[in-house]
Amino acid sequence: MDDKKILLSEKDMPKKWYNVLPDLPEELPPPINPATGKPVTPEDLLPIFPRGLIEQEMSPERWIEIPDDVLRAYSLWRPTPLVRAKALEEYLGTPARIYYKNESVSPPGSHKPNTAVAQAYYNKVEGVRRLTTETGAGQWGSALSFACNLFDLKCTIYMVRISFEQKPYRKSLMQAWGAEVFPSPTDRTEAGRKIRASDPDSPGSLGIAISEAVEDAATHEDTKYSLGSVLNHVLLHQTVVGLETKEQLALVDEEPDVLIGCVGGGSNFAGFFLPFVPDKLKDGKDIRFVAAEPTSCPTLTKGLYAYDFGDTVGLTPLLKMYTLGHNFVPPKIHAGGLRYHGDAPVLCLLVKKGVVEAVAYRQNAVFEAAVTFARTEGIVPAPETAHAIEAVIDEALKCKETGQERTIVFNFSGHGHFDMSAYDQYFSGKLPDYELPEEEIKRALGELPTVE
Ligand SMILES: Cc1ncc(COP(=O)(O)O)c(C=O)c1O
């Protein structure tokens, strides 16, 4: 029998994270301090991040040691399995070989704790007592609550109101690990009060919740802010995913032809494919990297590559990224974790340079793919992850047409056990499809900040 699961032992877990910055095709445009118009300095970031993470954010080192305490935390669920999706292949009748890296086996159910435990660790060693953050789908909030509990830190979560209402059990999960959770926009912050004054029924967005969490951290001495995606240090921590995948593929003598992931802010996909970037750019290997996003929030496929704020209110540095505009509030799709106006600058640069391709899918097609996966491979995917699955199915069907035996590998970023109300809407035919009108994109992009 062929191996279904490709497993690594704990001792084979990567001991270093991979930093892609020295291997990018050109230098990453720096984050800009909106007050000075100059590149951000480490001191600018100290009110909200610990020094250890700021150093990683700007580090030129290719390899960064993973601290023992973080490795110990990882060993609760890592290394994660790489799995051959044989039943899906047979169902599709494709000659392609499909593998998925199963990040849903972590206690909170996604890839997010790979960075959450690292961030909690670096804050803890610098004497921070409390972390604040935003959460969309609730996966990141669960992960940070889990990590804060491991490292004995308090945790305050601003949860996008629409997700707070759609996913009450995610909130309970965060509370089980000891976090306090508020539906954002709240009345607790200046940023939240401002939004509520202009839109009392605001469904919230990741951009708004980030503004609230940053403000909370910046106005409290013992508190720092933690971001679950987008920034370089987050992508860095997620590279354990791609590094393990590389080792696992080597164990079965496979070379990937296509690597696929879903993109909200870019962390799971980047952590998965970045370790393969030198194979493509330096060694000339013919690997495609494909990013899947929703048509309702088409950042990479329809956004502008420009400097923009990471949040809605304009508290964060300006990042050079594909953006739909920081004032853009995406439609209330169920893949809450993909409702973000921007994306990781590292990923955006690679899209701009043509190293990464991007595709966008509608909600119903995505849920159809999710159900196909559940009925073949058994695991019910998170709606975010299902975007990657839809892209995988597309690629596998192309292989069927052309008869090509390609190796398709994707990142299974999380399970959908807390997303059953979304599945319920899908099964009862009530899930709307959104395609963002061009005028709306133009309007949101008209409000971008200017950078000299
Ligand atoms: C399961 C899952 N996958 C993907 C994402 C998207 O985030 P990122 O693009 O940073 O991986 C999220 C975000 O909440 C998520 O919960």
The ligand as a Tripos MOL2 file, in Angstrom:
@<TRIPOS>MOLECULE
LIG
   16    16     1     0     0
SMALL
NO_CHARGES

@<TRIPOS>ATOM
      1 C1         -8.1430   28.5690    8.6630 C.3       1 LIG1
      2 C2         -7.6240   29.8550    8.1170 C.ar      1 LIG1
      3 N1         -6.9690   29.8610    6.9560 N.ar      1 LIG1
      4 C3         -6.5040   30.9980    6.4170 C.ar      1 LIG1
      5 C4         -6.6860   32.2170    7.0450 C.ar      1 LIG1
      6 C5         -6.1790   33.4430    6.3680 C.3       1 LIG1
      7 O1         -5.1070   34.0660    7.0030 O.3       1 LIG1
      8 P1         -3.6440   34.0270    6.3990 P.3       1 LIG1
      9 O2         -3.7650   34.4870    4.9690 O.co2     1 LIG1
     10 O3         -2.8520   34.9670    7.2280 O.co2     1 LIG1
     11 O4         -3.1620   32.6390    6.5000 O.co2     1 LIG1
     12 C6         -7.3530   32.2640    8.2670 C.ar      1 LIG1
     13 C7         -7.5280   33.5560    8.9600 C.2       1 LIG1
     14 O5         -8.2090   33.6960    9.9140 O.2       1 LIG1
     15 C8         -7.8370   31.0560    8.8140 C.ar      1 LIG1
     16 O6         -8.4850   31.0470    9.9720 O.3       1 LIG1
@<TRIPOS>BOND
     1     1     2 1
     2     2     3 ar
     3     2    15 ar
     4     3     4 ar
     5     4     5 ar
     6     5     6 1
     7     5    12 ar
     8     6     7 1
     9     7     8 1
    10     8     9 2
    11     8    10 1
    12     8    11 1
    13    12    13 1
    14    12    15 ar
    15    13    14 2
    16    15    16 1
@<TRIPOS>SUBSTRUCTURE
     1 LIG1         1 GROUP 0 **** ****
